Amino acid sequence: MRDLIIEKLYEFTKKPYQKFFKKGIPWNITPSQLIQYNQDSLGFHLGCFLLKYNFEMQPKLEDHDIIHVLTNTQVAVTDEIGMQYFLLGNGKRSMYLYMVITIGTLFYPFQMKYFIRNYKRGKMAHRIHDLDFLKMLTLPLTALRTTFNII
């Protein structure tokens, strides 16, 4: 039931967040195009991630899926919350992030060790939350993880 509530909150808030808070231009690239990149590239792995979960990239929210790939984060609700903890540790500050962390912590207090572990991972990593990932799609995923100390 908790997962369903959080998923519905996400669906309810996604469109206003895209429209009023996210800047930039949608990438207009499909998973099929991404898997044409070199097999070691960030773009290829992003395409595989999207196809694995039968996702399409959400306009202006492409970075979210990239963070999944870079941090090797799955898509369960607690994983999504953990990823927000990673981003908090990495220096990201946004109303949306605080909302997810607050609600997630209240709904899943028994996952605090997991959340704190992700926060610490974000602290140890070099700042990634505001990079221009579109320009990085051809770069090797392992090199990016190493360069930005994403463990």
N, C-alpha and C positions, 0 to 999 in steps of 0.2 A: 504494500500500500504506500509506503514511504517513497519507493522508487517512482510509482505512478504519479504521486503528487509533485515530485520534483520534475519529472518529465513534462507534466502539464504546465508547470510554472515556466519551464524553458520555452515551450511552444507558445505560450501566451506573451512572453517578453521578447522573443527573438526578433520579430518584425520591428517593433519600436526601437530596439537596440541597434539594429542594422541601419535604420533610417536616420535616427537622431544622434547616435554616438559614434558610429564607425565612419571614418573618412576614407577617401581613396576610391579607386575605380575597381569594379569587379574584374577578376582575371580572365574570364571567358575562356577557360580551358577545361577540357573534359578528362575524366579518368582514362579514356581510351587514348587520348593524346599523350597523357603523362606516362603511360606504360611504354611509349615509344622511345623514351629517354634511355640512356645507358643504365644497365641493371644495377649499378652501384650508386646511382644518383638519388638525390633527395626527391626529385620529380617522379622517378620510377617508383620509389617506395611510397610516395604519396598516392600515386595511382593505384598501387596494390592495396593500400589501406582503404581507399574509397571503394574499390571493387569488392574487397573482402567483406565489408559491412553493407554493401549495396547503397552507398551514400553518393550524393552529388554534392559538389562544393556549393556552399551557401554564399551568395554574393556579399562581398565585404567581410566575410567571416573565414576566409581561406586560411588565415594564420592559425586559427584554432586547430584545424586538421594537421597543419605542419607541426605544431607543438606536440600533437599526439605522436607523430612519426619520430620527431627528434628525441622525445622523452620515452619512447616505447610504451606509451600509455594506452590501455585498452579503453572500451567505451561503456563499461558498466557505470552506473550512477556514482558509486563510491570512487571509481577511477577518475571520473570527471571532476569530482570534488578534490581528489588528491592532486590532479593536475592544476587546479586553481591554487592550491597550497604551494605547489612548485612555483607558479607564477608570482605569488605573493613573496616567496623567498627570493625570487629573481628580481624583485623591485617593481613589479607591476602594481599600479594602484588604480582602481576604478570602482565605481559604484556597483557595477555588475559583479565584479570579483568579490567584493565584500558581501554582497547579497548571497552569492552561492556558498561562500565559506560559512557565513552565519547560519543559514538554513541547513546546510550540509552537516555542520557540527552539531546542531540541535537534533537533527534526525538520526545521525550516526555517531553518537559519542563514543561508542565502543570501537570505532575506527581511528581514534585519535593518534595512536602510535603510527599508523600508516600515514595519516595526514602530516604529522610532524616529520616523519622520515622524508616525505616529499618536499616539505618546506625547507628542510636542511639541504636536500639535493639542489633545490632552486638557489639557495644561498651560495652553495659551492660552485655552481655554474656561472660562467660569464653571462652578462646581460644579453638575453635573446628576445625578450618579449616585444621589442620595437624594431626589429630588423626588417629589411625589405626582402622577404623570402622569395618573391617572384624572381628576383635577380639571382637567387641561389639554387634554383631548381636543377641546374646541370652539375652542381658540385657533389662530390661523393659524400654519402650519408655518414660513413664512419669518420671521415676527416672532419666533418662539421661537429660531430659529437665530441671528438677529441679536442678540436680547437676551442670549443666552448665549454669544455669540461663537464659534459653531460654524462653522468654515470648512472 
